[in-house]
């Protein structure tokens, strides 16, 4: 995998939301640039790290590995968890049941968490605390839920009470929560009992609850995607709807544009497959500016937010990019592409049982793969 994430009823909501936040697009714009531009890749069921040229920097020796965060990467070796530095040197063993990535110099860790084997629902939350980069526990293990720090604050719960704390574990404000989207641009999205609302750093709510169900969108370039009555629009940090909900779906603003989905007037039909099947679609993606005006017309089957000057597009089992004029840029024969991060894109070739993944640079050169997913 690249780099790159109470009462049972409430626990189920938390699990669903956390999965949405962690796995909704590994190359999404919210994802930070990898430290030293190292990427976790797999070979012969072992994980190592390469640089952006494809050179192996840390040999294939780990069972699992996260990306680097603040100079450290969490890896698993022979059932034990370690943090390593960019040379591959083990810095310390993380002797905990659950370990997050480092953020703002601290890492959330857990002892005692247990999940039900059939559905993954948390049956015992155990206790959470925070360690520093030496592995020392610096915020005691006393929380039933703990998230990574962002913009100086982290969400925690003790029993059924939720709050945000600072780096010294001092209480910033209390708010009921199951899970949050983390602070971004001074605002945090808080999900509680399936309802999403936004709060500023003082704990003041800046929006009413929106549609039921988890969303994984934070503020980006001063706006956030919201859904009202099944339609998507954008809100600013005062709670004002600056683009009225009118789209079937949308993505975050990035580089001044946001991908949005609308119902097209005509059906687009893809080329017929060898089997005789012919896919078609009416829902189409394009890009709007911050007034809600289309800059790139809706004509694509799928579109990701712009990253490094390019938008990643999927259409009829073809992955390609466009520039901000809408010009198509084909870097290779790919079945799907992801937004560039640090000059690298995760791509797929082939479909169905022949599907394989790899990494390309901005010239289209394959720097890793293609190979089968684990």
Protein Blocks (a to p, Z undefined) as FASTA:
>chain_A
ZZiacjfklmmmmmmmmmmmmmnojkbfklccdehiiacddeehiacdddfkopafbdcf
bfbdcddeehiacddeehiacdddfkopafbdcdbfbdcddeehiacddehiacdfklop
afbgbjaddddfkopafbdcfbfbdcddeehiacddehjaccdddfkopafbdcddfbde
bjaehiacddeehiacdddfkopafbdcddediddddceehiacddeehiacdddfkopa
fbdcfbfbdcddeehiacdddddfbdcdddddfkopacddfbdcddddfkopafbdcfbf
bdcddeehiacddeehiacdddfkopacdfbjcfbdcddeehiacddedehjlpccdddd
fkopafehjdddZZ
